[in-house]
Amino acid sequence: MLARVLSVAILGVEARLVEVQVDVGLGMPQINVVGLPEAAVRESKERVRAAVRNSGYTVPPRRVTVNLAPAAIRKEGAAYDLPIAVALLAASGVLDCTRLQGCLLAGELSLDGRLAPVRGALPLAAAAQRACIPQVIVPAANAAEAALVDGVSTHGARTLTDVIDHLNGTRMLAPTTVDAASLLLASDRDDVDLAEVHGQELARRALEIAAAGGHNLLLVGPPGTGKTMLARRLRTILPPLTLDDALEVTTVQSIAGTLGSLPLVSTPPFRAPHHTVSYAGLVGGGSHPRPGEIALAHKGILFLDELPEFPRGALEALREPLEEACVTIARASGSTSFPTDIMLVAAMNPCPCGHYGNPHRACTCVLPHIVRYRTRISGPLLDRIDLHVDVPSLPYDRLVAAPPAESSAAVRSRVAAARALQHARFADAPPRGHARTNARMGAAGLRAHAALDTACQRLLASAVVRLHLSPRGFTRIVKVARTIADLDGSPAIRPQHIAEAIQYRSLDRPLT
């Protein structure tokens, strides 16, 4: 007898429908899984056999063939355990095959029949919605996540018996519902505040500009001046995610298996990989491509501390994702794309000993060593960082006498107002352009919203000559100036906005 049930295969950030076909026929008692399964899927026959038996059902002593169609897509993970077990019981007569129509299943089985959570419940439910499949059954731990998708009835089950009883109609599972709006209000921000940073007014201002326009930021200064402290507090001044952005972030986190206790990510993510991270760990990859740190920071912050210590190849691979807000990983079997709309925040010392330019400690480095240290960061990558900010060492009396600083909430209100202006400005921008912040503004946006008067053009021309800026470099100065004007509530870019934007290019100045 043949039974069919639907499941999914996760490819990139999308889920594709897979039909699990189980045939119970004559032959030696064994279970064979075909359809391009990887190791975890091939091993499912042992988990399914034990789970079915320990749940009080009988595995027929016949030849069982499991086909995962289409066979051209490689299947990985343990999420096929539940659909295989349900289809096996249906083919054995325990369950009416007609009850499997209009139902999509996924879940990992323990040997005693309990259901363990799986990755990708949110894209799974989205695939069911696209295919007009009315019902989804997943492990109870994934139910709230899958229920974020409208138009699909989501049921969470704890055991294989719960699923069989539900499909037989003897004991129905209650549908899971979630209030996405209330989840967005749930905050998992770090327990830190920008008010804890004393002094460093220039760096605080740069953080506000970066947050308001979505600009990349590089903090340069001696050890112990607060570069990491500043970077970790940037997240606290970012506006909350919109529902669409939250669903995108949750999808990536779900696929990577890094989703926390809440079913919806409500605040911008903050990722801070160690400088020993590999190319694949930072950008993504593997034989079956998985998202790397840059994709896990989507709609949030990727913080690279000690930037020159990162592998050169990994840093150079950041160039295209920073420009295109997307990374594509190509393999012989096909290409996989992950969204990477991020803010890159990096920190570094000014020289190998860390004290170049420090008025309180002498630098022990010679000029060639400083040049060699700084050239670990290539010009093209540095050109993609909008703000280069000096974070100097402050004397003790200045730190103690510093007035109380503004809280994150106060700064976040100004950032949110500037972001609202940009969202309204780029409301009609095409989705591919990601032009919802000034940092993502294209050539058409620059012409329409960042026109410069004669005084601004004269000031910018002088900076281009003095700093030897590339076309990308002076374009980024204009974008930063547009953000500064938004924070000031100015409809036009003024010379003072250009002047302030120019000062945030400290690494473009020659060494002395």
NUBA-810716 format. One line per field, with one value per residue (C-alpha): z, x, y. Coordinates in steps of 0.1 Angstrom, whole numbers, padded with zeros to 4 digits, always signed. Each point is the difference from the previous one (the first is absolute). Layout:
BEGIN
up = [Z_...]
east = [X_...]
north = [Y_...]
//
This chain:
BEGIN
up = [+0000_-0008_+0021_-0006_+0023_-0005_+0016_-0010_-0008_+0011_-0027_+0010_+0017_-0019_+0005_-0030_+0002_+0002_-0004_+0024_-0017_+0019_-0016_+0021_-0023_-0001_+0007_+0027_+0031_-0003_-0005_-0030_-0003_-0035_-0016_+0006_+0039_+0020_+0030_+0026_-0023_-0007_+0037_+0005_-0007_+0033_+0019_-0017_+0006_+0038_+0004_-0018_+0022_+0033_-0009_+0000_-0037_-0022_-0028_-0027_-0006_-0036_-0025_+0006_-0026_+0008_-0029_+0006_-0032_-0019_+0000_-0015_+0033_+0027_+0033_+0033_+0037_+0022_-0008_-0023_+0030_+0007_-0036_-0007_+0032_-0008_-0036_+0011_+0024_-0027_-0024_+0027_+0004_+0034_-0015_-0028_-0029_-0010_+0034_-0011_-0028_+0006_+0029_+0002_+0027_+0013_+0032_+0015_+0019_+0032_+0005_+0024_-0025_+0014_-0025_+0001_-0016_-0035_-0019_-0025_+0014_-0011_-0037_+0002_+0008_-0026_-0026_+0011_-0004_-0035_-0010_+0016_+0024_+0029_+0028_+0015_+0027_+0017_+0034_+0028_+0005_-0036_+0000_+0011_-0027_-0028_+0012_-0010_-0035_-0007_-0019_+0012_+0030_+0021_+0024_+0025_+0011_+0027_-0011_-0030_+0017_+0002_-0038_-0008_+0023_-0015_-0036_+0010_+0016_+0034_+0019_-0019_+0006_+0007_-0026_+0012_-0002_+0007_+0002_-0022_+0010_+0037_-0007_-0017_+0032_+0019_+0004_+0002_-0001_+0020_+0035_-0010_-0007_-0019_+0031_+0014_-0025_+0015_-0022_-0037_-0013_-0036_+0001_+0016_-0028_-0026_+0015_-0002_-0037_-0008_+0016_-0017_-0035_+0002_-0007_+0005_+0028_+0010_+0034_+0003_+0032_+0027_+0021_+0028_-0013_-0003_-0037_+0009_+0026_-0026_-0026_+0024_+0009_-0037_+0001_+0027_-0021_-0031_-0006_+0005_-0030_-0021_-0003_-0035_+0011_+0031_-0021_-0023_+0030_+0017_-0032_-0002_+0037_-0003_-0029_+0019_+0031_+0021_+0008_+0037_+0024_-0018_-0033_-0015_+0000_+0010_+0002_-0024_+0004_+0011_-0011_+0012_-0014_+0012_-0023_-0005_-0019_-0032_-0035_+0001_+0035_-0008_-0035_+0000_-0019_+0004_-0023_+0008_+0004_+0034_+0010_+0014_+0025_-0025_-0009_+0037_+0005_-0026_+0009_+0029_+0008_-0009_+0024_-0009_+0029_-0008_-0037_-0013_+0017_-0021_-0029_-0031_-0022_+0023_+0002_-0038_-0004_+0019_-0028_-0022_+0028_+0014_-0033_-0012_+0034_-0011_-0002_-0025_+0006_-0032_+0000_-0027_+0010_-0002_+0016_+0033_+0011_+0034_+0009_+0015_+0006_+0029_+0017_+0002_+0032_+0004_+0025_-0002_+0015_-0019_-0001_+0012_+0035_+0001_+0010_-0032_+0006_+0037_+0019_+0032_-0012_-0025_-0031_-0004_-0037_-0030_-0030_-0022_+0027_+0003_-0037_-0002_+0028_-0015_-0035_+0014_-0007_-0038_-0015_-0017_+0034_+0018_-0027_+0008_+0036_+0002_+0034_+0013_+0036_+0023_+0036_+0020_+0034_+0025_+0032_+0033_+0010_-0032_+0004_+0036_-0008_-0031_+0004_+0000_-0035_-0019_+0004_-0028_+0001_-0007_-0029_-0014_-0002_-0024_-0019_-0005_-0012_-0026_-0011_-0004_-0024_-0021_-0001_-0013_-0025_-0014_+0003_-0038_-0004_-0016_+0025_-0016_+0008_+0038_+0000_+0033_+0016_-0014_+0000_-0026_-0022_-0037_-0027_-0006_+0037_+0001_-0029_+0015_+0037_+0005_-0024_+0010_-0004_-0011_+0035_+0007_-0033_+0006_+0034_-0013_-0029_+0024_+0021_-0031_-0010_+0035_+0010_-0034_+0003_-0025_-0016_+0025_+0028_-0008_-0007_+0035_+0014_-0017_+0015_+0035_-0005_-0010_+0033_+0020_-0017_+0009_+0036_-0001_-0017_-0030_-0034_-0018_+0006_+0014_-0001_+0038_-0007_-0027_+0023_+0028_-0024_-0012_+0034_+0003_-0025_+0024_-0017_-0034_+0015_-0006_+0028_+0015]
east = [+0000_+0012_-0004_+0011_+0005_+0016_+0031_+0026_+0037_+0018_+0021_+0015_-0027_-0028_-0019_-0009_-0028_+0011_-0024_+0009_-0012_-0001_-0007_-0006_+0004_+0013_+0036_+0025_-0008_+0020_-0004_+0017_+0002_+0006_-0003_+0035_+0000_+0030_+0013_-0025_-0029_+0013_+0002_-0036_-0011_+0014_-0016_-0033_+0000_+0007_-0024_-0029_+0006_+0003_-0031_-0021_-0001_+0015_+0024_-0012_+0025_+0002_+0022_-0006_+0012_+0002_+0004_+0005_-0011_+0013_+0031_+0021_+0000_+0024_-0019_+0018_-0010_-0022_-0033_-0011_-0004_-0036_-0013_+0017_-0015_-0035_+0001_+0013_-0030_-0024_+0014_-0003_-0038_+0003_-0010_-0024_+0022_-0026_+0005_+0036_-0013_+0005_+0024_+0037_+0022_+0035_+0017_+0028_-0010_+0016_+0002_-0030_-0022_+0005_+0004_+0031_+0002_+0014_+0015_-0020_-0035_-0008_+0010_-0018_-0033_+0007_+0004_-0034_-0016_+0014_-0012_-0035_+0005_-0024_+0016_+0035_+0011_+0033_+0016_-0016_+0033_-0003_-0038_+0002_+0026_-0020_-0032_+0015_-0011_-0036_-0024_+0013_-0013_+0030_-0001_+0027_+0004_+0021_+0000_-0006_-0032_-0013_+0004_-0017_-0029_-0004_+0000_-0024_-0023_-0001_+0018_+0005_+0030_-0010_+0013_+0028_-0005_+0025_-0003_+0028_-0006_+0005_+0031_+0015_-0003_+0019_+0036_+0031_+0024_+0032_-0001_+0023_-0005_+0018_-0001_+0027_+0025_+0017_+0017_+0007_-0025_+0012_-0003_-0035_-0011_+0014_-0020_-0032_+0007_+0008_-0032_-0021_+0012_+0010_+0037_+0030_+0023_+0037_+0013_+0037_+0018_+0025_-0009_-0025_-0015_-0035_-0003_-0016_-0022_-0013_-0006_-0020_-0022_-0008_-0027_-0018_-0006_-0013_-0038_-0019_-0006_-0031_-0021_+0013_+0036_-0005_-0014_+0030_+0024_-0019_+0001_+0038_+0004_-0024_+0019_+0033_-0015_+0009_-0036_-0004_-0028_-0023_-0016_+0006_+0032_-0012_+0032_+0029_+0026_+0035_+0027_+0036_+0021_+0035_+0028_+0010_-0033_+0003_-0010_-0031_-0008_-0001_-0015_-0019_+0007_+0004_-0010_-0036_+0003_-0009_-0002_+0032_+0004_-0007_-0034_-0008_+0006_-0027_-0019_+0025_+0036_+0031_+0028_+0035_+0024_+0037_-0008_+0036_+0003_-0028_+0010_+0006_-0021_-0030_+0001_+0003_-0031_-0020_+0002_-0028_-0024_+0005_-0009_-0028_-0015_+0001_+0026_-0002_+0018_+0005_+0005_+0000_-0035_-0013_+0001_-0014_-0006_-0003_-0010_+0027_-0015_+0023_+0019_+0037_+0016_+0037_+0027_+0038_+0031_+0018_+0032_+0015_+0008_-0033_+0013_+0006_-0013_-0005_+0011_+0004_+0022_+0028_-0005_+0028_-0008_+0020_-0019_+0004_-0015_-0030_-0005_+0002_-0025_-0025_+0003_-0014_-0033_-0002_-0009_-0032_-0013_+0009_-0017_-0033_+0002_-0018_+0013_+0036_+0000_+0029_-0006_+0028_+0012_-0015_+0017_-0014_-0012_-0019_-0018_-0009_-0012_-0020_-0036_-0027_-0004_-0033_-0017_-0006_-0037_+0006_+0023_-0022_-0029_+0020_+0013_-0036_-0011_+0028_-0008_-0037_+0010_+0021_-0028_-0024_+0026_+0008_-0036_-0001_+0035_+0001_+0005_+0033_+0015_-0005_-0002_-0017_+0030_+0024_+0028_-0019_-0008_+0007_+0010_-0036_-0006_+0032_-0012_-0035_+0007_+0036_+0005_+0029_+0001_+0031_+0015_-0004_+0015_+0030_+0006_-0003_+0023_+0027_-0004_+0003_+0033_+0014_-0009_+0003_-0035_-0014_-0034_-0015_+0017_-0015_-0034_+0001_+0008_-0031_-0021_+0013_-0007_-0035_-0004_+0014_-0025_-0028_+0011_-0001_-0035_+0014_-0016_+0033_+0036_+0019_+0038_+0002_-0014_+0026_+0027_-0010_-0002_+0035_+0015_-0011_+0026_+0030_+0018_-0001_+0025_+0037_+0021_+0024]
north = [+0000_+0035_+0032_+0035_+0030_+0034_+0015_+0025_+0004_+0031_+0017_+0033_+0020_-0018_-0032_-0022_-0026_-0037_-0029_-0029_-0032_-0032_-0034_-0032_-0030_-0036_-0008_-0003_+0021_+0032_+0038_+0016_+0038_+0015_+0034_+0015_-0002_+0010_-0019_+0013_-0008_-0035_-0006_+0010_-0036_-0011_+0028_-0005_-0037_+0004_+0029_-0018_-0031_+0019_+0020_-0032_-0006_-0028_+0004_-0025_-0028_+0008_+0020_+0037_+0025_+0037_+0024_+0037_+0018_+0019_-0021_+0028_+0020_-0012_-0007_+0007_+0001_-0021_+0019_-0028_-0025_+0010_+0000_-0033_-0016_+0014_-0012_-0034_-0004_+0012_-0026_-0026_+0008_+0016_+0034_+0009_+0013_+0026_+0018_+0008_+0023_+0037_-0006_+0008_-0017_+0004_-0012_-0020_-0032_-0012_-0038_+0002_+0019_+0035_+0028_+0022_+0034_+0006_+0029_+0020_-0001_+0035_-0005_-0034_+0017_+0027_-0027_-0015_+0034_+0004_-0035_+0006_-0029_+0007_-0020_-0003_-0024_+0006_-0007_+0020_+0020_+0013_+0007_+0036_+0008_-0017_+0017_+0034_-0007_+0010_-0022_-0033_-0020_-0010_-0029_-0009_-0036_-0015_-0036_-0022_-0013_+0036_+0003_-0033_+0007_+0035_-0013_-0028_+0025_-0017_+0027_+0033_+0023_+0036_+0025_+0022_+0038_+0028_+0038_+0013_+0036_-0008_-0021_+0031_+0019_-0027_+0013_-0021_+0029_-0002_+0013_+0029_+0037_+0027_+0022_-0023_+0015_+0031_+0024_-0011_+0026_-0004_-0038_+0003_+0023_-0024_-0028_+0021_+0008_-0036_-0012_+0027_-0007_-0037_+0009_-0022_+0012_-0005_+0010_+0006_+0006_-0013_-0030_+0006_+0032_-0015_-0011_-0033_+0016_+0025_-0027_-0021_+0029_+0009_-0027_+0018_+0031_-0018_+0002_-0032_-0023_+0003_-0032_-0008_+0005_-0021_-0028_+0001_+0000_-0028_-0021_+0002_-0007_-0030_-0015_+0003_-0014_+0031_+0011_+0007_-0007_+0026_-0011_+0034_+0021_+0034_+0020_+0004_-0028_+0006_-0024_+0002_-0029_-0005_+0010_-0037_-0006_-0019_+0013_-0023_+0009_+0037_+0000_-0033_-0032_-0038_-0028_+0009_+0038_+0014_+0036_+0015_+0028_+0027_-0015_-0006_+0037_+0009_+0032_+0004_+0005_-0021_+0011_-0009_+0008_+0001_+0004_-0004_-0034_-0016_-0022_+0021_-0023_+0002_+0038_+0004_-0023_+0027_+0025_-0012_-0009_+0036_+0015_-0024_-0009_-0036_-0028_-0028_-0032_-0021_-0037_-0026_-0010_+0036_+0034_+0011_+0036_+0015_+0036_+0022_+0034_+0009_+0027_-0008_+0013_-0006_+0009_+0001_+0015_+0027_-0020_-0033_+0013_+0019_+0034_+0019_+0035_-0006_+0032_-0020_-0029_-0001_-0022_-0026_-0007_+0012_+0014_-0031_-0022_+0023_+0001_-0038_-0004_+0023_-0015_-0033_+0018_+0005_+0033_-0013_-0013_+0032_+0020_-0018_+0012_+0033_+0013_-0003_+0013_+0007_-0012_+0017_-0008_+0024_+0012_-0010_+0035_+0004_-0034_+0008_+0036_-0010_+0010_-0027_-0014_-0005_-0033_-0024_+0007_+0037_-0006_-0028_+0025_+0022_-0030_-0012_+0035_+0000_-0035_+0009_+0028_-0024_-0027_+0027_+0012_-0034_-0015_-0005_-0014_-0035_-0029_-0009_+0033_-0004_+0039_+0004_+0017_+0026_-0025_-0020_+0030_-0005_+0024_+0010_+0007_+0021_+0022_+0003_+0004_+0010_+0029_+0023_+0038_+0018_+0004_-0037_-0009_+0022_-0015_-0035_+0006_+0013_-0032_-0022_+0016_+0001_-0035_-0016_-0015_-0025_+0006_-0024_+0019_+0034_-0016_-0015_+0034_+0014_-0029_+0007_+0037_-0008_-0020_+0029_+0023_-0024_+0000_+0038_+0000_+0018_-0007_+0010_-0009_+0030_+0008_-0009_-0034_-0006_+0013_-0024_-0029_+0007_-0002_-0036_-0012_-0001_-0029_+0018_+0025_-0008_-0012_+0026]
//
